[in-house]
Amino acid sequence: MTSLISIGIPFYNAEKYLKFAIQSVIAQSYENWELILVDDGSSDNSLEVAQEFALKDARIRVICDGKNRKLPYRLNQLILESKGDFIARMDADDIMHPDRLKTQLNFLLKNDYVDLVSAGLVSIDDRNKVCGFRGVNSLTTQLSSRFKFPIVHPTVMARKEWYVRNLYSLNYPRAEDFELWCRAYKNNDLKIAILPDLLLFYREFGNITINKILLSYSDGYKIRNHYEINSKFHNFIQYTLKKTLLHIIGFLGLEQHLARKRNQSLSDQDADKIQRLLNSITGKSE
């Protein structure tokens, strides 16, 4: 495997976690990659962190225009700036498994009928502690139902030509991934495989706010109406109930319970093994 993979990380005020994300790219077992770091107008020291890594590794480059254009705009910018035949998504507060690039590229090279591949994740908290996991039980290439996508956005790797013809909409900044899956699915252009491998450490616990979830639900509601997923009345009732429940959860201070509910538990042995791997990436002593 000699293909160049372009890894895109947009960041905004991610000073606390960005170094871990970059370290996990540098630690990849597959080494033919370029890392594009795009600043979205950060007001903290995120840009300095990115530039420091870029000075040490020629595979890393930083893009900054000083403006806050939101995530969908930056994702499209990363697609157009990429030089590789494959593009890997990642958020600035997440961490890659060391074999993520190798595993996903190998699958795409062996399966021409697939344009993009996703994977499972290990959920972590704001202190890089392993909290659980979620993913499919076996390789999944067929969606079980219409407009339901078990895809974790930052785990996606896709062929560049797929991304070029499926750019992100700027109209739904809190649910840009859901809109993309809906549009591609409707156009019969969502040829995806979801691997059971846990290839991303996904930061959830301590990083959830009710306001963020409400904004995501609002965009999701608009998307469902736009693509006529269920009736408008059904969507309105569902959205209203979800919004009411979220306000109650926020009032009770149970935000983090939402992350706990959607994850599965790891055995003590597996949790310890995965935690040791995570520590080796972040440089934390045992």
Summary of the structure (lengths in Angstrom):
residues: 286
radius of gyration: 18.6
end to end distance: 33.5
largest distance: 55.2
contacts: 896
relative contact order: 0.15
helix: 43%
strand: 21%
